[in-house]
């Protein structure tokens, strides 16, 4: 039975709606009471689940995408559902959903391998206009004035406007109408220039072809793979808008499946585009009538801002929340209406574990269970595994080389060297090994090691070690065994050392409610702080000093100087004591501050800044090894942004606006020695009036791994969209 290894939540947290059972595919098992968890939203009564849309949130590696893929795999195999996936993230220019799509007989469609005609007669007139407006807004947000909108509406009625090329011609050479041709030509110039990016510029080939190249609608799964595109490219929101329109007006109408799903991976890229978010919100509102479920996958709702996040949370009745930082967990919990105990658990979840909220009342903590085949199809860590394999092969080669050298040295010189005679021990090994069995290692130092790590201020590492030990003992001895319970008390002591007395008290209360004695293991833990070596490990004591040969001779009378020596020694000890006390206080204060910082560690930080009238975000991510920080500067297609630059630790990166392309987000990798130390970054941004070769306005930012950013000069805390 699967249990929550890092927290005995079955006792410390109440189970909401514990008697509720949902129909559908198996997903995993509850970590609160061990029951299997099943859910197919479309099979659930409307009185319990009014809508079937779902949202999956969680940090990198939390398992949200894996769970989404497992749900799709089982819904297709068990219930013959159909899926369309918009996939914009992956490794090696390959989307995350590629392997699963191929295994189910679906098709992966890369951007450029198909063509979506926004002027197609397959779309209703109002949808054509909205889709084309979203294409214009993606590349030239300021081009859609009231006059330009009228010119676009007039051009859409032109006989030539059956393709994007024909529409551009109709904007450039309009027919006479209510307004003079000269006026219509002037008004439509900006829209025509914007659409020319799709017919003559770098985005050609995506929207300027016939309807004949539209993808099939009868496959079990279609994955639109945009992972090879630049994540800051306007092509991504444009393509997502087009696919959404195709899915609504072509795929849904031609599909014969019992139910359909539209999966939006990295959904923040869609919802941050105003034109595209309108299309998605319309799909969400009409999903029940269309027989469609939207499955939204993203890191956190805070990426969207309050308004859009609240709208999305309200329209999704199923929520899956994986591991998030404490601050983000509070924001997400408030938006989704999660109970306090569930919000407290979110930062402690392990990969594959998530808080699930189904409908207005049901809340549970679920461990997703994968088969071997599903683990292979949903794996997205090939790069890390290749790096680990390369390191293992390198270590193996070094070991073999060393063993070969030792073997050659042991043989001796055949041309004159003398071989050593075999010893009795060597003879025993050759005949059959040792003549006695090595005793097992019965000394369990895991608890002591965890506490020592916590005392050194590495609270996160101590918590991970405790979770591993707890999981091992639960598997070996059972969840109610003394070995498993002992980890609760070890975690309580770690909480005390890391400045979390409330958590420590809660853990000890849990043990008491389970009918276990609290003191027995606490005493053992205290003993572990003493010397770890038993008496039989000590060597022989040195012999007592022998008397001097002339011990009968009377010693010479000496002057009594000991009172003076004692006085000087006392003064020295007092001075050293005062100095040592001050040093200890300073060390304790530094240690406390470091522990507080470790407890608040998020591994990322960011700041929203305004430099030279350009709105931008600087985002920093600490890697898991704690030896480098990846810093990125994003302008999110601000029309005034012309130049972006990052400088830190002797490294720099910059980008400029070229051929009307928005500057790409520059990125630098900063090596660090202390993963808890702040990183100082200098940011330079050139706005509308910036000229090449001129000095851009700059600002220095200090980024903390706790998620807070400061102005390095004033020390003022900066706002953040993270």
N, C-alpha and C positions, 0 to 999 in steps of 0.2 A: 504493500500500500504506500502510495506516495504521500509524503507529508512535507510541510514547509520546514526545511532544515535550519533556516536561520531564525526561526521564530515559531514557537508553539502556538500558532494563531488559533488552534481549536479551543484553547483555554483562555487566551488573553483577549480575543475579539469575539463579539457575538456574531452568530450566523443569521443573516437576514433571509427571510423566506426559505427556511431550510427544507420545507416539505415540497417546494416547487420542483417539478420535473418538466423539461422541455422536450418536444419530439425532434427527431432529426439525426444528423450525423454525429458520431462521437468526436469530441475535440480533445478531451483530457480528463483530469481527475481533480476534484476539489481538494485543496490543501487544508480546508477547515475541518472536514469530516470524512474525507476519503471517498466520497461518492463519485461515480462516473458522471461526467458533464457532457450532455448532448445539446445541440442547438442547430436547428435550421429555421431562421426567422420566418420564412414564408409559410412554414407548417404550423407555426404557433398561433393560437387564437388571437384575433384582432383586439379583443378586450384586454389581453395581457400585453400584447406588443402591437401598438397601433400602426407603426411603420417598420419596414424591414431593412432600412439603411443602417450601416455600421461605421464606426470610426475606430481606428487602431492607432494608439499613441505609444511612444517610448523612445528612449535614447538609442544610440548606436549599439548594436549587439544585444538588445533586449529581447529580440525574438518576434517583434510585431509582424515583419514581412514573412517570416517563416510560418507563423500561425495563419496568416492570410493565404499563403500558398497551400498549406495543408487543408484548410477549409475548402478552397477551390477544387483541389484534387479529389476530395471525398464527395463534394456535391456533384461533380461531373460524373464520377463513377457510380454513385449510389442513386442519384435522382435525375441524371441526364440534364443538369442545368447547363446553360451556355454562359461563357465569360468573354468579355472584351477587357483587355488590360492596357492602360497607358503607363508604360514603363520608361522612366527617364533616369534610372540609376542602375549601376552594375560595375563589373570589373572588366578590364581589357576591352572596352568598347562593346560589351555585350550585356544586355539587360539581365536583371535578376530572374525574370520569369522564363528565360529561354529554354532551359533544360526541362522544366515541367511542361511547357507548351508542346515541345516536340514529343515528349513521352505520351501525351494524351491525343496525339494525332492532330494537333492544331498547327497554326502557322505563325511564325515570327515575321513581322513586317517592319523593316528598317525605313527610317525617313529617307525619301529619295527613291525607294523601290515601288512606291505607289503614288497615285495622284488623286487629290481630293479637289474637285471643282466647286468652288463656293457659289458659282453662278448656275449650278445645275438645276434643272427643272424638278429634280427629285425633292428639292427643298421648297417649302412654302415661301411666298414673296417676303413675308416679314422675317423669316429665318435667314434668307439670303442677305437681306440688308444688315441684320444684326451680326452675321458671321463676317461679312466684308468690313463692317465697322470695327470688329475686333482685330482683323488683320491690319487695318490702318493704324489703330491705336497701339499695336505692338511695336511698330517701327517709327511712327511719328505721332506721339500722343497729342501734340498741339495742332494737328492738321484738321481735326473734326470740328470746325466752327459751324455755326448755324447755317451760313451760306454754303459751306462745303457739303453739309448734310443734304441740303436741298438739291445741289448739283448732282450728288450721288444718287438720290432718289430719281431724279430726272433721267440720268444715264442708265439706270437699271431698267427703264422702260424702252430703251433703244433696242431695235432688232438685233444689233450686233452683240448685245450683252448676254450671250450664252456661254461665254468663257471669260477668264480674267483678262486676256489680251483684248478681247472685244470691248470689255467694260472700260479699259484704259483708253482705247480709241474713242469711245463715246464720251468720255470726260474731256479729252483733248479737243475733239471736233463734235461738239453737241449739235443736236437738231434744234430748230427754233421751237419755242414754247411760250409759256406765260411771260418769261423773262427774256430779254435780248440775248442773242448768242454770245456777244462779247462779255456780258455779265456772267453767264453760265461758265464760259471758258475760264474767266478769272477766278471764280469761286471754286471750280473743280481742280485747279492746278495743284494745290497741296495734296489732295487725295490721289490724284493721278501719279504724282511723284512718289508717294508712299507705296502705292500698288505696283509701281515699276520695279520696286525691290524684288517682287515675287515673279516678275515676267522677264526682267533683263538683268537684275542684280544678282547678288550672291545667294538669294533664296529661290532662284528659279528652279523649276522642276518639281515643286511641291504642290502648287495650286493652279498651274497654268496649262493643264492638259484636259482631255475629254473625260466623260463619265465612265468610259469602258474599262479603265484601270482600277475601278473601285474593288475592294477586297470581297471575298466570299462572305456569305451570311449564314451558311449552314454548318460551319465547323464548330466543334465543342469549345474551342478557345482560340482567340486571336490576340496576339500581343504586339502592340505598336511600340517598337523599340526606338526610343530617342536618346539612348545612353551615349551614343557617339557624338552627339551635338554638344557644343559649348553650352554649359548650364546658364550662362548669361545671354545666350542668343535669343533674339525675338522670335526665332522659329519655333521655340518650344511652346510658349503660350498660344501662338497662332495654330500650330498643329493640334494642340490639345483642344482648342475651340472647334476646329474643323472635325476632329474625330468625334467630339461630343455631339455635334450636329448630325454627322453621319449615323452615329449610334441611335440617336433619337428618331430620325426620320427615315432611315433606310433599314438598319439592322433590326430594330424593334418591330418594324412592320412586316419584315420578311421572315423573321425567326419563328420557328414552330415549337421551340422548347417550352417546357412547362414554366420555367422561370429563367430570368436573365440577370447577370451581374455586370456592372461596370466598375472596374477597380482603378483607383487613381493613386498610383505610387508617387511619393514626394508631392502630395497634393498642394502644398503651400505655393508651388510654382504656378499652379492654375488659379488658385483663389486670390493671389496677390495681384493678378491682372484683372482690372475692373470689368472689361468686356467679357472675359472668359468666366469670371465668377458668376456673372448674371446667367450664363447658360447652365452652369452646374447647379445653381440654386433652383432654376426652373425644373431641372431634372429631379432634384431632390423633392420638390413639392409635388410633382406629378408622378412620382415613382410607383406608388400603389396602383394608380389607374393604369400605368404602362406595364405592369408586371415586371418591374425592374428593382433591383437592389443596388445602391451605390455603396461600395466598400472603400472608404477613404483611409489611406495609410500616410502618416506623417509623424514628425518628431514630437511636436507639442503645439498646442493651440495658441501659445503666446506669439508665435510667428505671424499670426494673422491680425493681431490687434483685437480690442474688445468687441467691436461690432460684429465682424465676420465670424469670430470665434463663437460668440453667443448664438448667432444664427445657425452655424454648423452644428453646435452641440444640441440645439433644440430640435433639429431635423433628423438627428441620428438617435434611434431608440436603443441601439446596441453599442456599448463602448467597451473597448479592450485597452487597458492602460498598463503598459510595462514599466520597467524601472525608469524613474525620473529623479532629478534632484529635489531636495525638500521644498525649495521655493516654487519650482514648476509644479510639483505635486499638489501644493496648496492651491495654485491658480487653476489647474485642471480639475481638482476635486470640487472647488467652488462652482465652476461652470457646469460640471456634470451632476452636481448634487450628491457627491459621494459622502458617506458617513466619516466621522473623524478617524475611527480605527482603520478604515481602508486607506485614507490619505497617509496615515503614519506608516503603513506597510509598504507603500509604493517605492520609497528610496531603498528599501532593503530587499527588493525582489531580485531573483537570479534570472539568467537567461531562460526564456520559455515560460516564465511565471508572469501572471498578470492579474490585476483586479478587473473583473468583468461586472458590468452593470447592464442588466437586461430589463427593459421596460422601466417603469417608475419605481419599483420596489426591490427587485432581486439584485443582491450584491454578493459576490463570492470571489475567492482567490483560486485561480485555476492554473494547473501545470499542464501545458500542451504535451501530448504524448505522440511521438513519431515512430513510424515503422522504419526499418533499415532502408527501404527503398525511398521513402519520403525524406529521410535525412540526406540521402545522396542527391535527390532532385532539388532540394531547397537549400543546399549548401552555398554560401556566398563568401567563404573565407579561403578560397583557393590560393590567393597570393600569400596569406600568412602561412598556410600549410606548406607551400613550396619553399618559403624562406626557412621554416623550421626543418624541413626535410634536407635542404641544402646544408644547413648547419650540422644536422646529425650525420650526413655523409662525410662532411669535412672532419668532424670529430672521430668518426670511425676510421677514416684514412690515417689520421695522426696516430690513433691507437695501434693500428696494424703496423705502421712504420716503427713505432716504439717497441712493440713486441718482437718484431723482426730483428731490430738492433740488439735487444737483450738476448735473443736466442743465439745470435751470432757471437756475442761476447761470452756466452756461457759455454760454447763449444770448445773455445781455446784455439791455440795455434797448432794445427796438425803437423806442421813442419818442424816442431821442436819444443812446443809447449807441453807441460805436464797436465794431464787431466786430473781433476780432484776425485778422490775416492768417494763413492756414494755413501752417504750417511744412513743411519738406521731409519731416520724419518723419511728420506728419499725412497728407501726400499719399501717402506710401508705404503707410500703413495702409489708406487708403481704396481704393487700387488693388489691394491683394492681400495686405496684411499685411507682416510684417517681410521685409527683403531678405536675412536670414540666419537660420539656425535657432539657437534657444537651445541651448547645450550641456547635456547631461544632468548631473544631480547625481551625481558618481561618488565623493563622499566619504562613506563609511559611518561614521557616528558612533554607531551603535546600541550597540556594545560599550562605548565610552567613556561613553555616557549611563548605561548600566546600572551601571557601576562608580561613577560619580559619585553616583548615587542610593544605592547601598550605603554609600558613605562618609558620606553624610548620615544614616545610621541607619535608612533606610526599606527594611529588608531584604525585607519581603513584596512591596513594589512592585518592587524590583529583580528578585526571582525571577520575578514575572509578566512583566516586560518581557523577561527572558532567554528565558522559555518562548515568548513571541510571536515573538521574533526567530528562535529555533531552529526553530519550526514553519514559518515563512516560508522559511528556507533549506533545510529538508528538502524542502519542496514544490517549490522552484525548482531546487535543485542535486542532491538525493538525500541519503540518510541517511549515506552514507560519504564525502561530499564534504568538502573542507577547510573550506568555509563552515559546514557543520553541525557538524563536529568542533570548530571554533573556539569554539562556544558552550559546549561542555563545559569548556573552560579558563576562559572568562569566568565560568561558574557556579562553578568552583573558586575563582577569586579572590574572588567575592562571598561564598562560604562562609568564606574566610579572614577577610574584613572583618567578617563577622557572627558570628565566634566559633565556627565549626564546622570545625576543622582535619581531623577524621576524614572528613567529607563531601568536603572539598577533596582530600584524599589519594586517596580512592576514585575521584573523577572523573578525576584525573590518571592514576591507574593504568589506568582504562578506556581512555584515549587511548593509553597505552603498549601495552596489549594489542592495540589495533587496528592497531599498527604505525606510528603517527603520531609525529612528533617533538613533544615537550612544549614545548621552549624557544622555537620559532619564534613561536608566538602570544603566549606570555608576554612575550617581548621587545616585540612590537608593542603589547601592552596597557600595558606600562610606559611606552612612548613616548606612548601616548594620554594619560597623566596630565600630560604637559608642555603647553606652550601649543598650542592647537589650530590656530592660524593659521600658515600657511606664510609664508616670507619675502616672497613676491611680493604678500602682502596688506598689507605694511607701507607706510606713507607715506614721502615723501622725508625724509631726515635734515636736521635744522636746520643752517644754514650755520655755519662756524667763526667765532668772534668776531674782528672786525678789530682790529688794534693801535690803541692810543690815539694820537691825533695827536702828542702830546708824548712819544713813546716814547724820544727821545734824552735827555730831561731826567732827571737822577739823582733817584731818590726820596729823601724825607727819611728819616733813620735813625730806626728805631722801636725801642722797648724790647722785648726778647725775652720775651714773655708765654706763648709756646706751651707750655712745660713745665707751667705752672700750669693752663692750659686743658685740656691732655691729662690731667692728674691728676684734675681735676674731672669730665671726661667719662668717664674710666675708672670712677670711683666711681659715677657716675650709671648707666652701662651695667650695672655689676655689680648695683646695686640693682634696676634694671628687670628684669635677667635673673632674679634670685631671685624677684621678684614674678610675672614671666611664667611661670617654671617651675611655681610653685605654681598659677597659674591654668590652665596647660596640664594639670597633673596632675588638677586638679579637673574640667576639661572632659573629659579622657579618661575619668575614672571615670564621669561622668554619661553620656558617650557609650556606654561599655561597658554600663552598666546599662540604657540605653535599647535598645541592640541586643539584649541578653538578653531584655528584655521583648517586643521586636518578634518575636524568634524564637519565644517562647512564646505569642504572641498567638492567642487563640481566638475573640475577638469575642463572648464570652458569659461569664457568671459566675452563681453562685448559692450559696445557703446554706440549710441546714436549721436551723430555729430553733424554740425552745420558749419562748413568751411567755404568761404567765397560763394555763399548763396547756393551751395550744393548740399543736399541731404544725402548722407552716407552712413553706413554702418561698418565698424571695424569688429571683426569676430576672431577670437583666438581659441584654439583647441589644443589641450595638453594630451600627448599620446599616452598610452597605457604604461609604457616603460618609464615615463617620467624624465626622459632625457632631451625632449625637444617640444617646441610649441609651434603650431602652424597658425599663422596670422594671415587674414584675408581682408581686403578693403572692398566693399560693395557699394555701388551707387544706384543700383536698381533702376537703370534706364532714365536717370534724371537728365532731362533735356539740356540742362546747363553744364553738365559734367564734360570736361574736355581732357583733363589730365589727373591721374591718380598715382600716388607714390607712397611706398612704405619703406622705412629705414629702421633697423634695429641690429645691435650686436655686430656691426660691420657688414651686414647683409642688406640688400635693397632690391626692390622690384617696382616697376612702374608700367603704365599703359596710357596710351593716348587715343583720342578719337580719330578714326581714319575712315574716309569715304562714307561719312554719315553713320558709321558703326559706333555704338556706344563703347567707351573704353572698357576692356575686359577687367575683371576683378584681379588686381595684382595679389600675389601670395608669396610669402617668405617662410622659411623654416628656421626658427631660432633655437640653437642648442642651449640647454640649461643644465645646471648641476643640481639645483634644489627644486623639486617639483612643487614645493609650497611657496616659492618666492614669486613676487610680482615681476612682470615683464614690462619694460618701458619701450614704447613704440613712437616713432615720429611719423606723422601723417601730413602729406602735402597734397592739396587739391587745387586744380585750376578750373575756375568757373567760366562763365560765358565770355568774359573779356580777356581770358588768358591767351597769350600768344606763345608759339613755340620758341624756346630759348629764353623766355622770361622766367623769373622766380615765382613759384606758386606759394600761396598762403599755406602756412604749416602750423601744426599744433602737436604737442607731446602728450601722450596718453599713457597712463599706468594701468595695466590689466592684471587683475588678481584671479587666481584659479578658483576663488570662491564665487565667481560670477559678477563681481563688482568692478567697475572701472572708475578711474579718477583722472582729473586733470593734473598732470605731473607738476605744473607750476603753482597752482593754487590749492591743490589737495581736495578740490570740490568733487563730490560724487557725480558721475555722469549718468544720464538716462540710458536705458538699454531696451531694445526690442526683443531680446532673448527671453 
